[in-house]
Amino acid sequence: MESRNLSSLASLMNAYERALIIDALVSTQGNQSQAAKLLGTSKRVIHYKIHKFGIDPLRFRMRN
């Protein structure tokens, strides 16, 4: 049972982290450097997590 709880916790943490990154990208119009600064981490970490979670940062860019 403990194993199930840990995997559940891991998936909840991943979902929460993904949501935070998406919110930061929305706030910064897809700018990964600004999103990293907003979240208090490095651009390298954000870039890694974007790929890990399959997020397309270009979809948050404002179109003219």
C-alpha positions as a LaTeX table, in Angstrom:
\begin{tabular}{lrrr}
\hline
Residue & $x$ (\AA) & $y$ (\AA) & $z$ (\AA) \\
\hline
Met1 & 0.00 & 0.00 & 0.00 \\
Glu2 & 2.86 & 2.39 & 0.74 \\
Ser3 & 4.15 & 1.96 & $-2.83$ \\
Arg4 & 0.74 & 3.00 & $-4.22$ \\
Asn5 & 0.71 & 6.09 & $-2.00$ \\
Leu6 & 4.19 & 7.09 & $-3.15$ \\
Ser7 & 3.32 & 6.75 & $-6.83$ \\
Ser8 & 0.15 & 8.71 & $-6.21$ \\
Leu9 & 2.15 & 11.41 & $-4.45$ \\
Ala10 & 4.65 & 11.49 & $-7.31$ \\
Ser11 & 1.92 & 11.90 & $-9.91$ \\
Leu12 & 0.23 & 14.62 & $-7.85$ \\
Met13 & 3.53 & 16.46 & $-7.45$ \\
Asn14 & 4.21 & 16.20 & $-11.20$ \\
Ala15 & 0.75 & 17.55 & $-12.01$ \\
Tyr16 & 1.20 & 20.44 & $-9.58$ \\
Glu17 & 4.68 & 21.26 & $-10.90$ \\
Arg18 & 3.39 & 21.13 & $-14.49$ \\
Ala19 & 0.55 & 23.51 & $-13.59$ \\
Leu20 & 2.97 & 25.94 & $-11.92$ \\
Ile21 & 5.21 & 25.96 & $-14.99$ \\
Ile22 & 2.25 & 26.51 & $-17.32$ \\
Asp23 & 1.00 & 29.38 & $-15.13$ \\
Ala24 & 4.46 & 30.96 & $-15.20$ \\
Leu25 & 4.66 & 30.59 & $-18.98$ \\
Val26 & 1.22 & 32.16 & $-19.38$ \\
Ser27 & 2.29 & 35.06 & $-17.14$ \\
Thr28 & 5.51 & 35.58 & $-19.11$ \\
Gln29 & 3.97 & 34.96 & $-22.56$ \\
Gly30 & 6.13 & 31.86 & $-23.08$ \\
Asn31 & 9.43 & 33.43 & $-22.01$ \\
Gln32 & 11.32 & 30.59 & $-20.33$ \\
Ser33 & 13.95 & 32.82 & $-18.71$ \\
Gln34 & 11.32 & 35.02 & $-17.10$ \\
Ala35 & 9.27 & 31.98 & $-16.07$ \\
Ala36 & 12.34 & 30.50 & $-14.39$ \\
Lys37 & 12.96 & 33.74 & $-12.53$ \\
Leu38 & 9.31 & 33.89 & $-11.48$ \\
Leu39 & 9.54 & 30.36 & $-10.09$ \\
Gly40 & 12.92 & 30.94 & $-8.43$ \\
Thr41 & 14.83 & 28.42 & $-10.50$ \\
Ser42 & 17.16 & 28.35 & $-13.49$ \\
Lys43 & 16.28 & 28.41 & $-17.18$ \\
Arg44 & 18.04 & 25.06 & $-17.51$ \\
Val45 & 15.67 & 23.45 & $-14.97$ \\
Ile46 & 12.62 & 25.01 & $-16.64$ \\
His47 & 13.80 & 23.81 & $-20.04$ \\
Tyr48 & 14.26 & 20.28 & $-18.67$ \\
Lys49 & 10.83 & 20.26 & $-17.01$ \\
Ile50 & 9.12 & 21.66 & $-20.13$ \\
His51 & 10.45 & 18.71 & $-22.10$ \\
Lys52 & 9.74 & 16.25 & $-19.27$ \\
Phe53 & 6.08 & 17.32 & $-19.08$ \\
Gly54 & 5.62 & 17.77 & $-22.84$ \\
Ile55 & 4.76 & 21.47 & $-22.62$ \\
Asp56 & 4.97 & 23.59 & $-25.78$ \\
Pro57 & 6.11 & 27.05 & $-24.64$ \\
Leu58 & 5.37 & 28.56 & $-28.06$ \\
Arg59 & 1.63 & 28.17 & $-27.51$ \\
Phe60 & 1.83 & 30.84 & $-24.79$ \\
Arg61 & 3.37 & 33.50 & $-27.05$ \\
Met62 & 1.12 & 36.41 & $-27.87$ \\
Arg63 & 0.37 & 36.79 & $-31.54$ \\
Asn64 & 0.10 & 40.22 & $-33.15$ \\
\hline
\end{tabular}
